[in-house]
Amino acid sequence: MEISGIANVATTMQAAATQQAVEIAVLKKAIDMQAASGAALIDALQPPTADHRLPPHLGQHINTTA
């Protein structure tokens, strides 16, 4: 293999590594933005209010059948 061929391969490998690092950084940024959006949505929820018209035993047990 010629010197120029080796240099070409090395340059291509370095470009691929750089592109992969950039893609990972963008992905991390997107995940952080989604986490922030999710946290904002959760914070926007109103706390549940107790409905005093219902008996206190409701909602204490889960009945399941197979």
PDBQT receptor file of N, H, CA, C and O in Angstrom, charges set to zero:
ATOM      1  N   MET A   1       0.857  -1.171   0.000  1.00  0.00    +0.000 N 
ATOM      2  CA  MET A   1       0.000   0.000   0.000  1.00  0.00    +0.000 C 
ATOM      3  C   MET A   1       0.902   1.232   0.000  1.00  0.00    +0.000 C 
ATOM      4  O   MET A   1       1.927   1.269   0.681  1.00  0.00    +0.000 OA
ATOM      5  N   GLU A   2       0.520   2.191  -0.739  1.00  0.00    +0.000 N 
ATOM      6  H   GLU A   2      -0.313   2.160  -1.292  1.00  0.00    +0.000 HD
ATOM      7  CA  GLU A   2       1.308   3.421  -0.822  1.00  0.00    +0.000 C 
ATOM      8  C   GLU A   2       1.099   4.288   0.410  1.00  0.00    +0.000 C 
ATOM      9  O   GLU A   2       0.160   4.086   1.181  1.00  0.00    +0.000 OA
ATOM     10  N   ILE A   3       1.974   5.239   0.578  1.00  0.00    +0.000 N 
ATOM     11  H   ILE A   3       2.737   5.403  -0.047  1.00  0.00    +0.000 HD
ATOM     12  CA  ILE A   3       1.876   6.184   1.693  1.00  0.00    +0.000 C 
ATOM     13  C   ILE A   3       0.582   6.991   1.580  1.00  0.00    +0.000 C 
ATOM     14  O   ILE A   3      -0.090   7.241   2.581  1.00  0.00    +0.000 OA
ATOM     15  N   SER A   4       0.245   7.387   0.379  1.00  0.00    +0.000 N 
ATOM     16  H   SER A   4       0.791   7.184  -0.434  1.00  0.00    +0.000 HD
ATOM     17  CA  SER A   4      -0.975   8.188   0.201  1.00  0.00    +0.000 C 
ATOM     18  C   SER A   4      -2.213   7.360   0.544  1.00  0.00    +0.000 C 
ATOM     19  O   SER A   4      -3.195   7.903   1.051  1.00  0.00    +0.000 OA
ATOM     20  N   GLY A   5      -2.179   6.054   0.274  1.00  0.00    +0.000 N 
ATOM     21  H   GLY A   5      -1.381   5.613  -0.138  1.00  0.00    +0.000 HD
ATOM     22  CA  GLY A   5      -3.295   5.175   0.623  1.00  0.00    +0.000 C 
ATOM     23  C   GLY A   5      -3.456   5.056   2.128  1.00  0.00    +0.000 C 
ATOM     24  O   GLY A   5      -4.575   5.084   2.641  1.00  0.00    +0.000 OA
ATOM     25  N   ILE A   6      -2.342   4.924   2.835  1.00  0.00    +0.000 N 
ATOM     26  H   ILE A   6      -1.433   4.901   2.418  1.00  0.00    +0.000 HD
ATOM     27  CA  ILE A   6      -2.373   4.834   4.298  1.00  0.00    +0.000 C 
ATOM     28  C   ILE A   6      -2.887   6.149   4.886  1.00  0.00    +0.000 C 
ATOM     29  O   ILE A   6      -3.701   6.151   5.809  1.00  0.00    +0.000 OA
ATOM     30  N   ALA A   7      -2.410   7.247   4.348  1.00  0.00    +0.000 N 
ATOM     31  H   ALA A   7      -1.748   7.245   3.598  1.00  0.00    +0.000 HD
ATOM     32  CA  ALA A   7      -2.858   8.560   4.826  1.00  0.00    +0.000 C 
ATOM     33  C   ALA A   7      -4.346   8.748   4.557  1.00  0.00    +0.000 C 
ATOM     34  O   ALA A   7      -5.067   9.328   5.369  1.00  0.00    +0.000 OA
ATOM     35  N   ASN A   8      -4.795   8.253   3.411  1.00  0.00    +0.000 N 
ATOM     36  H   ASN A   8      -4.210   7.782   2.752  1.00  0.00    +0.000 HD
ATOM     37  CA  ASN A   8      -6.207   8.356   3.057  1.00  0.00    +0.000 C 
ATOM     38  C   ASN A   8      -7.077   7.567   4.035  1.00  0.00    +0.000 C 
ATOM     39  O   ASN A   8      -8.115   8.054   4.483  1.00  0.00    +0.000 OA
ATOM     40  N   VAL A   9      -6.653   6.363   4.359  1.00  0.00    +0.000 N 
ATOM     41  H   VAL A   9      -5.810   5.967   3.994  1.00  0.00    +0.000 HD
ATOM     42  CA  VAL A   9      -7.395   5.530   5.308  1.00  0.00    +0.000 C 
ATOM     43  C   VAL A   9      -7.409   6.179   6.686  1.00  0.00    +0.000 C 
ATOM     44  O   VAL A   9      -8.446   6.207   7.349  1.00  0.00    +0.000 OA
ATOM     45  N   ALA A  10      -6.283   6.694   7.113  1.00  0.00    +0.000 N 
ATOM     46  H   ALA A  10      -5.441   6.671   6.575  1.00  0.00    +0.000 HD
ATOM     47  CA  ALA A  10      -6.200   7.340   8.426  1.00  0.00    +0.000 C 
ATOM     48  C   ALA A  10      -7.100   8.564   8.480  1.00  0.00    +0.000 C 
ATOM     49  O   ALA A  10      -7.770   8.798   9.486  1.00  0.00    +0.000 OA
ATOM     50  N   THR A  11      -7.122   9.342   7.415  1.00  0.00    +0.000 N 
ATOM     51  H   THR A  11      -6.578   9.152   6.597  1.00  0.00    +0.000 HD
ATOM     52  CA  THR A  11      -7.978  10.531   7.364  1.00  0.00    +0.000 C 
ATOM     53  C   THR A  11      -9.447  10.141   7.396  1.00  0.00    +0.000 C 
ATOM     54  O   THR A  11     -10.248  10.774   8.083  1.00  0.00    +0.000 OA
ATOM     55  N   THR A  12      -9.794   9.111   6.661  1.00  0.00    +0.000 N 
ATOM     56  H   THR A  12      -9.143   8.596   6.103  1.00  0.00    +0.000 HD
ATOM     57  CA  THR A  12     -11.188   8.643   6.634  1.00  0.00    +0.000 C 
ATOM     58  C   THR A  12     -11.612   8.128   8.009  1.00  0.00    +0.000 C 
ATOM     59  O   THR A  12     -12.725   8.401   8.459  1.00  0.00    +0.000 OA
ATOM     60  N   MET A  13     -10.728   7.387   8.674  1.00  0.00    +0.000 N 
ATOM     61  H   MET A  13      -9.824   7.166   8.308  1.00  0.00    +0.000 HD
ATOM     62  CA  MET A  13     -11.052   6.878  10.002  1.00  0.00    +0.000 C 
ATOM     63  C   MET A  13     -11.214   8.018  11.008  1.00  0.00    +0.000 C 
ATOM     64  O   MET A  13     -12.105   7.974  11.856  1.00  0.00    +0.000 OA
ATOM     65  N   GLN A  14     -10.371   9.019  10.920  1.00  0.00    +0.000 N 
ATOM     66  H   GLN A  14      -9.647   9.055  10.232  1.00  0.00    +0.000 HD
ATOM     67  CA  GLN A  14     -10.462  10.155  11.830  1.00  0.00    +0.000 C 
ATOM     68  C   GLN A  14     -11.749  10.939  11.578  1.00  0.00    +0.000 C 
ATOM     69  O   GLN A  14     -12.388  11.395  12.526  1.00  0.00    +0.000 OA
ATOM     70  N   ALA A  15     -12.135  11.099  10.316  1.00  0.00    +0.000 N 
ATOM     71  H   ALA A  15     -11.616  10.728   9.546  1.00  0.00    +0.000 HD
ATOM     72  CA  ALA A  15     -13.368  11.806   9.981  1.00  0.00    +0.000 C 
ATOM     73  C   ALA A  15     -14.584  11.039  10.512  1.00  0.00    +0.000 C 
ATOM     74  O   ALA A  15     -15.533  11.644  11.010  1.00  0.00    +0.000 OA
ATOM     75  N   ALA A  16     -14.551   9.719  10.403  1.00  0.00    +0.000 N 
ATOM     76  H   ALA A  16     -13.780   9.229   9.998  1.00  0.00    +0.000 HD
ATOM     77  CA  ALA A  16     -15.651   8.901  10.913  1.00  0.00    +0.000 C 
ATOM     78  C   ALA A  16     -15.747   9.009  12.435  1.00  0.00    +0.000 C 
ATOM     79  O   ALA A  16     -16.846   9.096  12.985  1.00  0.00    +0.000 OA
ATOM     80  N   ALA A  17     -14.610   9.004  13.108  1.00  0.00    +0.000 N 
ATOM     81  H   ALA A  17     -13.718   8.934  12.661  1.00  0.00    +0.000 HD
ATOM     82  CA  ALA A  17     -14.605   9.125  14.572  1.00  0.00    +0.000 C 
ATOM     83  C   ALA A  17     -15.135  10.492  15.004  1.00  0.00    +0.000 C 
ATOM     84  O   ALA A  17     -15.884  10.597  15.975  1.00  0.00    +0.000 OA
ATOM     85  N   THR A  18     -14.742  11.529  14.282  1.00  0.00    +0.000 N 
ATOM     86  H   THR A  18     -14.133  11.444  13.493  1.00  0.00    +0.000 HD
ATOM     87  CA  THR A  18     -15.223  12.872  14.604  1.00  0.00    +0.000 C 
ATOM     88  C   THR A  18     -16.723  12.976  14.380  1.00  0.00    +0.000 C 
ATOM     89  O   THR A  18     -17.438  13.560  15.194  1.00  0.00    +0.000 OA
ATOM     90  N   GLN A  19     -17.200  12.410  13.275  1.00  0.00    +0.000 N 
ATOM     91  H   GLN A  19     -16.619  11.936  12.613  1.00  0.00    +0.000 HD
ATOM     92  CA  GLN A  19     -18.631  12.451  12.980  1.00  0.00    +0.000 C 
ATOM     93  C   GLN A  19     -19.414  11.684  14.046  1.00  0.00    +0.000 C 
ATOM     94  O   GLN A  19     -20.487  12.122  14.459  1.00  0.00    +0.000 OA
ATOM     95  N   GLN A  20     -18.894  10.559  14.487  1.00  0.00    +0.000 N 
ATOM     96  H   GLN A  20     -18.022  10.202  14.151  1.00  0.00    +0.000 HD
ATOM     97  CA  GLN A  20     -19.560   9.782  15.519  1.00  0.00    +0.000 C 
ATOM     98  C   GLN A  20     -19.611  10.556  16.837  1.00  0.00    +0.000 C 
ATOM     99  O   GLN A  20     -20.624  10.520  17.535  1.00  0.00    +0.000 OA
ATOM    100  N   ALA A  21     -18.543  11.246  17.176  1.00  0.00    +0.000 N 
ATOM    101  H   ALA A  21     -17.721  11.275  16.608  1.00  0.00    +0.000 HD
ATOM    102  CA  ALA A  21     -18.525  12.038  18.407  1.00  0.00    +0.000 C 
ATOM    103  C   ALA A  21     -19.545  13.170  18.347  1.00  0.00    +0.000 C 
ATOM    104  O   ALA A  21     -20.206  13.473  19.340  1.00  0.00    +0.000 OA
ATOM    105  N   VAL A  22     -19.667  13.783  17.192  1.00  0.00    +0.000 N 
ATOM    106  H   VAL A  22     -19.130  13.537  16.386  1.00  0.00    +0.000 HD
ATOM    107  CA  VAL A  22     -20.651  14.858  17.026  1.00  0.00    +0.000 C 
ATOM    108  C   VAL A  22     -22.067  14.294  17.133  1.00  0.00    +0.000 C 
ATOM    109  O   VAL A  22     -22.918  14.901  17.783  1.00  0.00    +0.000 OA
ATOM    110  N   GLU A  23     -22.333  13.154  16.513  1.00  0.00    +0.000 N 
ATOM    111  H   GLU A  23     -21.642  12.661  15.985  1.00  0.00    +0.000 HD
ATOM    112  CA  GLU A  23     -23.658  12.545  16.582  1.00  0.00    +0.000 C 
ATOM    113  C   GLU A  23     -24.019  12.169  18.010  1.00  0.00    +0.000 C 
ATOM    114  O   GLU A  23     -25.169  12.334  18.418  1.00  0.00    +0.000 OA
ATOM    115  N   ILE A  24     -23.063  11.671  18.769  1.00  0.00    +0.000 N 
ATOM    116  H   ILE A  24     -22.129  11.537  18.438  1.00  0.00    +0.000 HD
ATOM    117  CA  ILE A  24     -23.322  11.323  20.166  1.00  0.00    +0.000 C 
ATOM    118  C   ILE A  24     -23.623  12.577  20.979  1.00  0.00    +0.000 C 
ATOM    119  O   ILE A  24     -24.513  12.563  21.829  1.00  0.00    +0.000 OA
ATOM    120  N   ALA A  25     -22.895  13.655  20.730  1.00  0.00    +0.000 N 
ATOM    121  H   ALA A  25     -22.172  13.667  20.040  1.00  0.00    +0.000 HD
ATOM    122  CA  ALA A  25     -23.141  14.909  21.449  1.00  0.00    +0.000 C 
ATOM    123  C   ALA A  25     -24.534  15.441  21.135  1.00  0.00    +0.000 C 
ATOM    124  O   ALA A  25     -25.226  15.925  22.031  1.00  0.00    +0.000 OA
ATOM    125  N   VAL A  26     -24.947  15.358  19.886  1.00  0.00    +0.000 N 
ATOM    126  H   VAL A  26     -24.384  14.965  19.159  1.00  0.00    +0.000 HD
ATOM    127  CA  VAL A  26     -26.290  15.820  19.502  1.00  0.00    +0.000 C 
ATOM    128  C   VAL A  26     -27.352  14.944  20.153  1.00  0.00    +0.000 C 
ATOM    129  O   VAL A  26     -28.370  15.449  20.627  1.00  0.00    +0.000 OA
ATOM    130  N   LEU A  27     -27.122  13.634  20.180  1.00  0.00    +0.000 N 
ATOM    131  H   LEU A  27     -26.295  13.224  19.795  1.00  0.00    +0.000 HD
ATOM    132  CA  LEU A  27     -28.071  12.725  20.813  1.00  0.00    +0.000 C 
ATOM    133  C   LEU A  27     -28.205  13.020  22.307  1.00  0.00    +0.000 C 
ATOM    134  O   LEU A  27     -29.315  13.034  22.839  1.00  0.00    +0.000 OA
ATOM    135  N   LYS A  28     -27.081  13.256  22.986  1.00  0.00    +0.000 N 
ATOM    136  H   LYS A  28     -26.179  13.246  22.554  1.00  0.00    +0.000 HD
ATOM    137  CA  LYS A  28     -27.129  13.598  24.412  1.00  0.00    +0.000 C 
ATOM    138  C   LYS A  28     -27.899  14.886  24.640  1.00  0.00    +0.000 C 
ATOM    139  O   LYS A  28     -28.658  14.991  25.603  1.00  0.00    +0.000 OA
ATOM    140  N   LYS A  29     -27.712  15.870  23.764  1.00  0.00    +0.000 N 
ATOM    141  H   LYS A  29     -27.096  15.785  22.982  1.00  0.00    +0.000 HD
ATOM    142  CA  LYS A  29     -28.429  17.137  23.884  1.00  0.00    +0.000 C 
ATOM    143  C   LYS A  29     -29.930  16.914  23.713  1.00  0.00    +0.000 C 
ATOM    144  O   LYS A  29     -30.731  17.496  24.444  1.00  0.00    +0.000 OA
ATOM    145  N   ALA A  30     -30.312  16.075  22.751  1.00  0.00    +0.000 N 
ATOM    146  H   ALA A  30     -29.662  15.603  22.157  1.00  0.00    +0.000 HD
ATOM    147  CA  ALA A  30     -31.720  15.786  22.517  1.00  0.00    +0.000 C 
ATOM    148  C   ALA A  30     -32.336  15.068  23.714  1.00  0.00    +0.000 C 
ATOM    149  O   ALA A  30     -33.469  15.356  24.100  1.00  0.00    +0.000 OA
ATOM    150  N   ILE A  31     -31.595  14.141  24.295  1.00  0.00    +0.000 N 
ATOM    151  H   ILE A  31     -30.674  13.907  23.981  1.00  0.00    +0.000 HD
ATOM    152  CA  ILE A  31     -32.096  13.422  25.474  1.00  0.00    +0.000 C 
ATOM    153  C   ILE A  31     -32.266  14.380  26.643  1.00  0.00    +0.000 C 
ATOM    154  O   ILE A  31     -33.256  14.298  27.371  1.00  0.00    +0.000 OA
ATOM    155  N   ASP A  32     -31.312  15.286  26.831  1.00  0.00    +0.000 N 
ATOM    156  H   ASP A  32     -30.508  15.353  26.240  1.00  0.00    +0.000 HD
ATOM    157  CA  ASP A  32     -31.425  16.278  27.903  1.00  0.00    +0.000 C 
ATOM    158  C   ASP A  32     -32.636  17.176  27.693  1.00  0.00    +0.000 C 
ATOM    159  O   ASP A  32     -33.336  17.506  28.650  1.00  0.00    +0.000 OA
ATOM    160  N   MET A  33     -32.888  17.575  26.446  1.00  0.00    +0.000 N 
ATOM    161  H   MET A  33     -32.319  17.307  25.668  1.00  0.00    +0.000 HD
ATOM    162  CA  MET A  33     -34.045  18.426  26.155  1.00  0.00    +0.000 C 
ATOM    163  C   MET A  33     -35.345  17.679  26.421  1.00  0.00    +0.000 C 
ATOM    164  O   MET A  33     -36.291  18.259  26.954  1.00  0.00    +0.000 OA
ATOM    165  N   GLN A  34     -35.406  16.395  26.056  1.00  0.00    +0.000 N 
ATOM    166  H   GLN A  34     -34.637  15.924  25.623  1.00  0.00    +0.000 HD
ATOM    167  CA  GLN A  34     -36.602  15.605  26.325  1.00  0.00    +0.000 C 
ATOM    168  C   GLN A  34     -36.815  15.433  27.825  1.00  0.00    +0.000 C 
ATOM    169  O   GLN A  34     -37.951  15.484  28.298  1.00  0.00    +0.000 OA
ATOM    170  N   ALA A  35     -35.750  15.232  28.567  1.00  0.00    +0.000 N 
ATOM    171  H   ALA A  35     -34.827  15.190  28.183  1.00  0.00    +0.000 HD
ATOM    172  CA  ALA A  35     -35.868  15.094  30.018  1.00  0.00    +0.000 C 
ATOM    173  C   ALA A  35     -36.381  16.389  30.634  1.00  0.00    +0.000 C 
ATOM    174  O   ALA A  35     -37.223  16.359  31.532  1.00  0.00    +0.000 OA
ATOM    175  N   ALA A  36     -35.885  17.514  30.163  1.00  0.00    +0.000 N 
ATOM    176  H   ALA A  36     -35.201  17.538  29.434  1.00  0.00    +0.000 HD
ATOM    177  CA  ALA A  36     -36.342  18.802  30.680  1.00  0.00    +0.000 C 
ATOM    178  C   ALA A  36     -37.809  19.033  30.329  1.00  0.00    +0.000 C 
ATOM    179  O   ALA A  36     -38.569  19.553  31.145  1.00  0.00    +0.000 OA
ATOM    180  N   SER A  37     -38.207  18.648  29.116  1.00  0.00    +0.000 N 
ATOM    181  H   SER A  37     -37.589  18.226  28.453  1.00  0.00    +0.000 HD
ATOM    182  CA  SER A  37     -39.608  18.807  28.715  1.00  0.00    +0.000 C 
ATOM    183  C   SER A  37     -40.513  17.915  29.557  1.00  0.00    +0.000 C 
ATOM    184  O   SER A  37     -41.586  18.338  29.986  1.00  0.00    +0.000 OA
ATOM    185  N   GLY A  38     -40.079  16.690  29.789  1.00  0.00    +0.000 N 
ATOM    186  H   GLY A  38     -39.208  16.346  29.441  1.00  0.00    +0.000 HD
ATOM    187  CA  GLY A  38     -40.855  15.774  30.627  1.00  0.00    +0.000 C 
ATOM    188  C   GLY A  38     -40.988  16.284  32.049  1.00  0.00    +0.000 C 
ATOM    189  O   GLY A  38     -42.062  16.202  32.645  1.00  0.00    +0.000 OA
ATOM    190  N   ALA A  39     -39.904  16.808  32.594  1.00  0.00    +0.000 N 
ATOM    191  H   ALA A  39     -39.031  16.875  32.111  1.00  0.00    +0.000 HD
ATOM    192  CA  ALA A  39     -39.951  17.357  33.948  1.00  0.00    +0.000 C 
ATOM    193  C   ALA A  39     -40.886  18.562  34.014  1.00  0.00    +0.000 C 
ATOM    194  O   ALA A  39     -41.609  18.736  34.995  1.00  0.00    +0.000 OA
ATOM    195  N   ALA A  40     -40.871  19.392  32.971  1.00  0.00    +0.000 N 
ATOM    196  H   ALA A  40     -40.284  19.250  32.174  1.00  0.00    +0.000 HD
ATOM    197  CA  ALA A  40     -41.766  20.551  32.938  1.00  0.00    +0.000 C 
ATOM    198  C   ALA A  40     -43.227  20.107  32.883  1.00  0.00    +0.000 C 
ATOM    199  O   ALA A  40     -44.086  20.710  33.525  1.00  0.00    +0.000 OA
ATOM    200  N   LEU A  41     -43.506  19.049  32.112  1.00  0.00    +0.000 N 
ATOM    201  H   LEU A  41     -42.807  18.560  31.590  1.00  0.00    +0.000 HD
ATOM    202  CA  LEU A  41     -44.879  18.537  32.045  1.00  0.00    +0.000 C 
ATOM    203  C   LEU A  41     -45.320  17.979  33.394  1.00  0.00    +0.000 C 
ATOM    204  O   LEU A  41     -46.449  18.205  33.826  1.00  0.00    +0.000 OA
ATOM    205  N   ILE A  42     -44.432  17.254  34.049  1.00  0.00    +0.000 N 
ATOM    206  H   ILE A  42     -43.514  17.070  33.697  1.00  0.00    +0.000 HD
ATOM    207  CA  ILE A  42     -44.780  16.697  35.362  1.00  0.00    +0.000 C 
ATOM    208  C   ILE A  42     -44.996  17.820  36.377  1.00  0.00    +0.000 C 
ATOM    209  O   ILE A  42     -45.915  17.752  37.193  1.00  0.00    +0.000 OA
ATOM    210  N   ASP A  43     -44.158  18.845  36.330  1.00  0.00    +0.000 N 
ATOM    211  H   ASP A  43     -43.412  18.901  35.667  1.00  0.00    +0.000 HD
ATOM    212  CA  ASP A  43     -44.315  19.976  37.244  1.00  0.00    +0.000 C 
ATOM    213  C   ASP A  43     -45.602  20.744  36.981  1.00  0.00    +0.000 C 
ATOM    214  O   ASP A  43     -46.159  21.358  37.891  1.00  0.00    +0.000 OA
ATOM    215  N   ALA A  44     -46.075  20.711  35.738  1.00  0.00    +0.000 N 
ATOM    216  H   ALA A  44     -45.623  20.213  34.998  1.00  0.00    +0.000 HD
ATOM    217  CA  ALA A  44     -47.285  21.448  35.382  1.00  0.00    +0.000 C 
ATOM    218  C   ALA A  44     -48.557  20.751  35.874  1.00  0.00    +0.000 C 
ATOM    219  O   ALA A  44     -49.619  21.370  35.938  1.00  0.00    +0.000 OA
ATOM    220  N   LEU A  45     -48.448  19.474  36.218  1.00  0.00    +0.000 N 
ATOM    221  H   LEU A  45     -47.585  18.971  36.165  1.00  0.00    +0.000 HD
ATOM    222  CA  LEU A  45     -49.624  18.755  36.706  1.00  0.00    +0.000 C 
ATOM    223  C   LEU A  45     -50.064  19.308  38.050  1.00  0.00    +0.000 C 
ATOM    224  O   LEU A  45     -49.251  19.659  38.906  1.00  0.00    +0.000 OA
ATOM    225  N   GLN A  46     -51.362  19.370  38.202  1.00  0.00    +0.000 N 
ATOM    226  H   GLN A  46     -52.022  19.084  37.507  1.00  0.00    +0.000 HD
ATOM    227  CA  GLN A  46     -51.899  19.815  39.486  1.00  0.00    +0.000 C 
ATOM    228  C   GLN A  46     -51.896  18.639  40.453  1.00  0.00    +0.000 C 
ATOM    229  O   GLN A  46     -52.119  17.499  40.046  1.00  0.00    +0.000 OA
ATOM    230  N   PRO A  47     -51.646  18.908  41.720  1.00  0.00    +0.000 N 
ATOM    231  CA  PRO A  47     -51.665  17.800  42.688  1.00  0.00    +0.000 C 
ATOM    232  C   PRO A  47     -53.093  17.261  42.817  1.00  0.00    +0.000 C 
ATOM    233  O   PRO A  47     -54.059  18.014  42.696  1.00  0.00    +0.000 OA
ATOM    234  N   PRO A  48     -53.215  15.981  43.058  1.00  0.00    +0.000 N 
ATOM    235  CA  PRO A  48     -54.559  15.406  43.186  1.00  0.00    +0.000 C 
ATOM    236  C   PRO A  48     -55.273  15.978  44.408  1.00  0.00    +0.000 C 
ATOM    237  O   PRO A  48     -54.677  16.194  45.464  1.00  0.00    +0.000 OA
ATOM    238  N   THR A  49     -56.530  16.208  44.229  1.00  0.00    +0.000 N 
ATOM    239  H   THR A  49     -57.013  16.033  43.371  1.00  0.00    +0.000 HD
ATOM    240  CA  THR A  49     -57.328  16.730  45.340  1.00  0.00    +0.000 C 
ATOM    241  C   THR A  49     -58.176  15.593  45.894  1.00  0.00    +0.000 C 
ATOM    242  O   THR A  49     -58.659  14.741  45.148  1.00  0.00    +0.000 OA
ATOM    243  N   ALA A  50     -58.344  15.593  47.171  1.00  0.00    +0.000 N 
ATOM    244  H   ALA A  50     -57.951  16.285  47.777  1.00  0.00    +0.000 HD
ATOM    245  CA  ALA A  50     -59.161  14.572  47.820  1.00  0.00    +0.000 C 
ATOM    246  C   ALA A  50     -60.629  14.923  47.612  1.00  0.00    +0.000 C 
ATOM    247  O   ALA A  50     -61.053  16.054  47.850  1.00  0.00    +0.000 OA
ATOM    248  N   ASP A  51     -61.382  13.947  47.170  1.00  0.00    +0.000 N 
ATOM    249  H   ASP A  51     -61.038  13.028  46.976  1.00  0.00    +0.000 HD
ATOM    250  CA  ASP A  51     -62.820  14.141  47.000  1.00  0.00    +0.000 C 
ATOM    251  C   ASP A  51     -63.488  13.635  48.269  1.00  0.00    +0.000 C 
ATOM    252  O   ASP A  51     -63.533  12.429  48.513  1.00  0.00    +0.000 OA
ATOM    253  N   HIS A  52     -63.992  14.529  49.056  1.00  0.00    +0.000 N 
ATOM    254  H   HIS A  52     -63.956  15.509  48.858  1.00  0.00    +0.000 HD
ATOM    255  CA  HIS A  52     -64.529  14.180  50.374  1.00  0.00    +0.000 C 
ATOM    256  C   HIS A  52     -65.900  13.525  50.278  1.00  0.00    +0.000 C 
ATOM    257  O   HIS A  52     -66.448  13.091  51.291  1.00  0.00    +0.000 OA
ATOM    258  N   ARG A  53     -66.454  13.449  49.091  1.00  0.00    +0.000 N 
ATOM    259  H   ARG A  53     -66.009  13.802  48.268  1.00  0.00    +0.000 HD
ATOM    260  CA  ARG A  53     -67.760  12.810  48.936  1.00  0.00    +0.000 C 
ATOM    261  C   ARG A  53     -67.636  11.296  48.841  1.00  0.00    +0.000 C 
ATOM    262  O   ARG A  53     -68.641  10.596  48.971  1.00  0.00    +0.000 OA
ATOM    263  N   LEU A  54     -66.436  10.769  48.619  1.00  0.00    +0.000 N 
ATOM    264  H   LEU A  54     -65.620  11.337  48.514  1.00  0.00    +0.000 HD
ATOM    265  CA  LEU A  54     -66.251   9.336  48.473  1.00  0.00    +0.000 C 
ATOM    266  C   LEU A  54     -65.864   8.706  49.806  1.00  0.00    +0.000 C 
ATOM    267  O   LEU A  54     -65.231   9.353  50.640  1.00  0.00    +0.000 OA
ATOM    268  N   PRO A  55     -66.243   7.451  50.007  1.00  0.00    +0.000 N 
ATOM    269  CA  PRO A  55     -65.846   6.761  51.237  1.00  0.00    +0.000 C 
ATOM    270  C   PRO A  55     -64.322   6.606  51.307  1.00  0.00    +0.000 C 
ATOM    271  O   PRO A  55     -63.671   6.477  50.270  1.00  0.00    +0.000 OA
ATOM    272  N   PRO A  56     -63.754   6.618  52.499  1.00  0.00    +0.000 N 
ATOM    273  CA  PRO A  56     -62.291   6.584  52.635  1.00  0.00    +0.000 C 
ATOM    274  C   PRO A  56     -61.671   5.248  52.220  1.00  0.00    +0.000 C 
ATOM    275  O   PRO A  56     -60.468   5.197  51.963  1.00  0.00    +0.000 OA
ATOM    276  N   HIS A  57     -62.454   4.165  52.146  1.00  0.00    +0.000 N 
ATOM    277  H   HIS A  57     -63.431   4.207  52.355  1.00  0.00    +0.000 HD
ATOM    278  CA  HIS A  57     -61.876   2.864  51.795  1.00  0.00    +0.000 C 
ATOM    279  C   HIS A  57     -61.664   2.702  50.287  1.00  0.00    +0.000 C 
ATOM    280  O   HIS A  57     -60.974   1.774  49.863  1.00  0.00    +0.000 OA
ATOM    281  N   LEU A  58     -62.236   3.573  49.485  1.00  0.00    +0.000 N 
ATOM    282  H   LEU A  58     -62.796   4.327  49.829  1.00  0.00    +0.000 HD
ATOM    283  CA  LEU A  58     -62.081   3.447  48.041  1.00  0.00    +0.000 C 
ATOM    284  C   LEU A  58     -60.649   3.783  47.622  1.00  0.00    +0.000 C 
ATOM    285  O   LEU A  58     -60.044   4.733  48.120  1.00  0.00    +0.000 OA
ATOM    286  N   GLY A  59     -60.135   2.998  46.713  1.00  0.00    +0.000 N 
ATOM    287  H   GLY A  59     -60.626   2.226  46.308  1.00  0.00    +0.000 HD
ATOM    288  CA  GLY A  59     -58.794   3.235  46.192  1.00  0.00    +0.000 C 
ATOM    289  C   GLY A  59     -57.690   2.609  47.021  1.00  0.00    +0.000 C 
ATOM    290  O   GLY A  59     -56.513   2.849  46.752  1.00  0.00    +0.000 OA
ATOM    291  N   GLN A  60     -58.032   1.822  48.013  1.00  0.00    +0.000 N 
ATOM    292  H   GLN A  60     -58.989   1.628  48.232  1.00  0.00    +0.000 HD
ATOM    293  CA  GLN A  60     -57.039   1.202  48.878  1.00  0.00    +0.000 C 
ATOM    294  C   GLN A  60     -56.637  -0.186  48.418  1.00  0.00    +0.000 C 
ATOM    295  O   GLN A  60     -55.565  -0.664  48.788  1.00  0.00    +0.000 OA
ATOM    296  N   HIS A  61     -57.478  -0.856  47.611  1.00  0.00    +0.000 N 
ATOM    297  H   HIS A  61     -58.349  -0.468  47.310  1.00  0.00    +0.000 HD
ATOM    298  CA  HIS A  61     -57.217  -2.230  47.198  1.00  0.00    +0.000 C 
ATOM    299  C   HIS A  61     -57.392  -2.348  45.688  1.00  0.00    +0.000 C 
ATOM    300  O   HIS A  61     -58.177  -1.622  45.077  1.00  0.00    +0.000 OA
ATOM    301  N   ILE A  62     -56.649  -3.272  45.108  1.00  0.00    +0.000 N 
ATOM    302  H   ILE A  62     -56.012  -3.862  45.605  1.00  0.00    +0.000 HD
ATOM    303  CA  ILE A  62     -56.766  -3.563  43.689  1.00  0.00    +0.000 C 
ATOM    304  C   ILE A  62     -57.233  -4.999  43.559  1.00  0.00    +0.000 C 
ATOM    305  O   ILE A  62     -56.569  -5.921  44.031  1.00  0.00    +0.000 OA
ATOM    306  N   ASN A  63     -58.377  -5.187  42.919  1.00  0.00    +0.000 N 
ATOM    307  H   ASN A  63     -58.917  -4.438  42.536  1.00  0.00    +0.000 HD
ATOM    308  CA  ASN A  63     -58.905  -6.526  42.685  1.00  0.00    +0.000 C 
ATOM    309  C   ASN A  63     -58.476  -6.969  41.299  1.00  0.00    +0.000 C 
ATOM    310  O   ASN A  63     -58.726  -6.282  40.307  1.00  0.00    +0.000 OA
ATOM    311  N   THR A  64     -57.829  -8.124  41.242  1.00  0.00    +0.000 N 
ATOM    312  H   THR A  64     -57.626  -8.681  42.047  1.00  0.00    +0.000 HD
ATOM    313  CA  THR A  64     -57.392  -8.653  39.948  1.00  0.00    +0.000 C 
ATOM    314  C   THR A  64     -57.862 -10.081  39.779  1.00  0.00    +0.000 C 
ATOM    315  O   THR A  64     -57.993 -10.820  40.755  1.00  0.00    +0.000 OA
ATOM    316  N   THR A  65     -58.113 -10.468  38.550  1.00  0.00    +0.000 N 
ATOM    317  H   THR A  65     -58.007  -9.868  37.757  1.00  0.00    +0.000 HD
ATOM    318  CA  THR A  65     -58.434 -11.854  38.233  1.00  0.00    +0.000 C 
ATOM    319  C   THR A  65     -57.581 -12.284  37.057  1.00  0.00    +0.000 C 
ATOM    320  O   THR A  65     -57.207 -11.473  36.210  1.00  0.00    +0.000 OA
ATOM    321  N   ALA A  66     -57.282 -13.555  37.019  1.00  0.00    +0.000 N 
ATOM    322  H   ALA A  66     -57.586 -14.214  37.708  1.00  0.00    +0.000 HD
ATOM    323  CA  ALA A  66     -56.446 -14.077  35.941  1.00  0.00    +0.000 C 
ATOM    324  C   ALA A  66     -57.303 -14.568  34.794  1.00  0.00    +0.000 C 
ATOM    325  O   ALA A  66     -56.775 -15.046  33.790  1.00  0.00    +0.000 OA
TER     326      ALA A  66
